Amino acid sequence: MPPKGITIEFPYSTSQSFEFALNEARKISTFQQFGEDKKAIYRVSVDPGEIESLFCLIEHMKGWRKRFLHVDGKKVPWDSIFAFAYCYESKQASFKPQFYCFGFEKEWELNPWGCVNARLPFRESADWFTWGRWMNNTGDWEFDKQRIRHELEKNLYSYRFCPTMNFERIEAVISALPPIVNPTKDSKWKFVEAWQEDGRPALKSVKRPQWGDEVSFFVGVEPNGPRVLEEIAKKVGFQLR
């Protein structure tokens, strides 16, 4: 039975990278071999906080059909643990690695969560800015922080072992979102407008120009420029760029 922590097991392979992988595995202090020659099974185990020590090994195991992964003794799919590997490599090779996870290189991925895989970017038209409810008909909006938290937990589950993941910071960012936002009182925010009612909680606004009434449906609020994100970053204590 594999021990607690993250365990990789693999048998003999005809892959050209097998000897390289075996050499990397032998460098890990927990290396074990069961059996001999082509019938041997090789095993290494590490604490989740030491997952980086496996990077050279898993690099040589790319594309292998026979590679087995266990977490705390339970067999799990490979990508449920190492889905972050490609992204982490991209971070290390980026122009400014310390800002990569905040979406520094792609404006549409800019985020305060510290992971581009959160899929909740901090930009106009992001769906999550419509997750909440209107407190009244004067424009007070309350974010559904529980839904935001649930979506982040779901989207980031496969990346939870990434060395740069910081769930405490993510929770701090959720807490830093204003409890109530009203764009009529705070110019850092603006209304999210829909063309028609679509089932989401909507605040109806009627403008009366000379040529006839114009009806708008507000379905949420979103940042009006970069100031909101800058304030959150300062409050939580991280840099975006």
Buried (B, 14 or more C-beta within 10 A) or exposed (E): EBEEBBBBBBBBBEBEBBEBBBEBBEEBEBBBEEEEEEEEEBBBBBEBEBBEBBBBBBBBBEEBEEBBBBBEEEEBEBEEBBBBBEBBEEBEEBEEBEBBBBBBBEEEBBBBBBBBBBBBBBBEEBEBBBBBEBEEEEBBBBBBBEEBEEBBEEBBEBBBBBBBBBEEBBEBBBEBBBEEBBBEEBEBBBBBBBEEEEEBBBBEBEEEEEEEEEEBBBBBBBBBEBEBBBBBBEEBEBEBE
